[in-house]
Amino acid sequence: MLKIIHVSDTHVGPVGELVVGLDPHERLRQVVHAINGSHEDAALCVITGDLTDRGDEESYRAFADIVSELKIPYRLLLGNHDNRKNFRRVFPDVPVDAFGFIQSTADFSDIRLIFLDSLHDNHAGLGQICNSRLEWFEGMLQDGAATGRRSVAFIHHPPFSVGVRMFQQMILENPGPFLEQITTNKPLHLAFGHLHLTTSGSWNGIPYSCNRGVAHRIALSLEGEVTEFIEAEPTFDVMLISSSGVLVHHTAPTTGSSVIAREYPTADGKGLQVMLQPKIAEA
């Protein structure tokens, strides 16, 4: 299987600057260290937008310093907190389409990965796939199919509702044409971020997953209108992809000191559990 690491919503600011009281630099370093330690065999790390918190060059340079430590190749997408011009000043060699959007593909045997630019230059929360981006996407889907490849698409913004009221107005603007494309061309999987929530499912027969991100987590409230930020560990997804399907494992960085027990297989199937940490005394 093709192993892909999906990271999202790093929200890096200038060095020393916190975001909602948390240090995005340290959180991203933890994720990079975890990927290097346990997933050096992955083919690619895809980071689906909101690379920075406010889209300034200083933040992109801080972000670049951290992700340069990755031992595997990486591909960067843009989210609503990003700025395309500043991003390209810091990453001048990033692949772009004919119109300068941060869109590209990567082919691995019978799998095509498609990377989309959903940054809306005129709206702080909405995503956008304009006609030129949509035509490019259609071409990549159809070309992949013509060469016998199944496609997995990566984008920052979800193109449909995930049943969370506060995000109803923060998905793709005018999503109909995009949804028509994926309905017609049936990508194998759709992966996105933006929500700061872990969610997965299928839309019209198309499986999807959302990585909740490296930065702050948002409390799940299906009907609430107020956003509550939660201090929780940074996360990333491990995707195992074949032409027959996609497995998504949601995980977080761990250290040796966080392992409290190990279980070893035994012939009777019960397993032998060995505690590594002292038991917490009962109150």
N, C-alpha and C positions, 0 to 999 in steps of 0.2 A: 504494500500500500504506500501511497504518497503521503508523507507526513508534512503538514503545514502548521505553523504556529500563528494563531490569530490573536493580535493584541489590539486594544483600542483605547481611545480617550485618555491619553497620557497627561494632557493639560499642563505641560511644562511652562514655567515662567522664567524670568531672569534668576540667576543664581541667588539663593537665599530667600526667595519670595515664596510664601506659602499660598496655597489655594484652599479655601474654606478650612483654614487651620491645619492643613496637612502639607507635607513636603513632597511635591510631585517628583523631584529629582531622586530622592532616596527610594521612593516607591518604584520608579522606573528602573533604577539600578538593581533592586531586588529581583524584578522580573527578568532583566537581562542576565543576571547571575544564575537564576533558575534555569533559563533556556540553555545557557552555555553548559551548565552542569549536568542536565538530564536530557536535553534534546538537541545535541550537537549533530545528530543524524537527520534532522529535519531539512527538507529541501529549501525552505523559504520561511521567513517571518513576514507577515503582512500586518501593517499597523493602519487601521482604518479610521484615521482622522481625529480631529481635535488634538493634533500633535502638541500644540501650544495652547495656552489659555487666552492669549490676546493677539496672536499673530504678528508679533514684532520680531525683528531680526535677532535681537539679543536672546530671545527665548529659543528661536530656531537653532542658534549656535550652541546654546546649552543642551538642547535636545540632541543635536548632532554629536556632541562630545560623548554623550552616554550611549547612544545606539551604535556608535562606531566600535564599541567594545563587543558587539555581537559576533559570535564565531560563525554564524550562518548568514547567507545573503538576506537582505530585507527589501521590501517594497513599501513605499509610503503613499497614503491617500490623504485627502483633505476633508476636514469637517467644517462646521459652521463657525468654530472659534479660530479658524486658520485664515491666512492671507496669502493668496496665490503668488503675488509679486514678491513679497518678502521671503516666502518659502523658496522660490526659484533663485533668489539671490544667494541663499545659503546652500541650496542643492541644485547647482546649475546643470548637472548631468542627469537629472531625473528624467525618465521617459515621458514624453508628452505626445498628444495626438496632433493632427495637422492644424488645429485651431489654438494650440497652446494649453489645452486642458490636461490635467495630470491623469491621463488615461493610458493604459497599456495592457499587454497580455504576457503570459508566460506559459509555455507549453511543456508538459512533462508526459512523454509517451502518448497515451490516449486521453489525457486530461488537459484541458485548457483553463487556466485561471484568468479571469477578466477583472481588471481594476478600474473602478469608475470614480469620477470627480463629481461629487454632488454639492460642492460649495456654491451657495447662492450669494452673489456679490452685493445684493441689495436688501437682504433680510437676515436678521441675526439668528433666527432659529430654523426657518424653513430650508429644505434642500431643494436643489434644482437639477434636472436633467433636461437641458434645452434641446432644440431640434438637432443641432450639430452633434451633441454628445449622444443623443438617442440614435441617430443614423450610424454613428461609429459603433455603438453597442450592438445594433442589429447586424452590422457587417461582421463583427467579431464572432457573434453567436453562429451566424450562418456559415462563415468560413470554417469555424471549428467543426461544425456538423459535417460539412463537405469533406473534411479530412479525417472523419471518423473519430472525432474527439468529443467527449462530454464536457460541458462547461460548468465551472463554479464561479459565481460572481461575488465580488467584494465591493461594498459601498458603505459610506458613513451613515446616511439617513435611511431608516426603514421606509419602504414605498407604500406601506399599508398600515392600518391601525393594529396595534397589539393589545387593544382592550384597556389601555391606561389613559384616563381622561386628560391628564395634564400634557400628554404628548400628542393629542389629536391634531393640534395645530402646529406641530413641529416635525412633520414628516415631509416627504417630497411634495413640492408644489405641483399641482396638476398631474397627479401620478398616473392618470389613465393611459397615456401612450406607453409609459414604461411597463405598466402592468400588462398591457396588450402584448408587448414584446416577449415578456417572460412566459405569458400564457401560451403564445404561439410557438416559441422556440424551446420552452421547457428546460432551463438550466438544471443541472443535477442538484444544486444547492445554492442558497443565497445567504451570505454572511454580512452582518452589519454591526454597528455600535450605536453611539449617540444616546441611548436610553439610560445608561448607567444602571441597568437592570439585567439580570440573567433571564433570558427567555428563549424559547424555541417552539417550533410547531410546523405547520404547513399551511400554505395559502394557495387555494385552488390547485392542490396537488403538488406544490413546489415546497420542499422542505427548507426551513430557514433556522438560523441561530443568531443570537445576539450576545456578544461578549460584553460584560458589564463594565470592564475597563480597569485601568491601572489606578486612576485617580479615585475620588470620592464615590461612594455608593449612594444610591437614592432609595429611600424606603418605598416599598411597593404599596401603592394606594390606588385602587382601580378607579375610584370616583373622586378622589381628593383634588383640590386645586392648588394647594400649598405644597411646595417641594421641601422635603426633609432630607438633609444630608447625613449620612451615617459613617462613622469611622469603622472601616473594615479592611481586611487585607487586600492588596492589589491582586488582580487575577489575569489569567490569559487562557486561551482555549488551544487544545491540541486536536487537530483535525486529521483523521486518517481517511484518505480519499482513494476510491477505486471507481472504475466505470459502472459498478453496480450499486454504489451508494457512498454515503459520507457518515463517518462516526465522529462525534464531537465530544471531547472530554473537557469539562470546565475544571480548572485547577488554580492553585495559588502557590507562590514560593514557600518552601519549607526548609527548615534547618535540621541538623542532626539532633539538636536539643529539643525539638518539638515532637520527636517520635517518643511515644510513651510505652509502646509494647510492640512485639513482633510475634507473629504466629507462623510456625513451621509445619509443613505437611507431615502427616503420620499415616501409617498403613490402614488404620481403621477409619480414616476420613474425618476424625474429630479435630485434628490439629493440636499442636502444642503451643500454648501462649506463654510468652516470657515477658514479664514486666521490666521495663528499662528505667522507669521513673518511680520513685517512692509513692505509695498510695497516699492520697490526701486524707488526713485524719478526719473522721466524722465529728461534726459539731456535737 
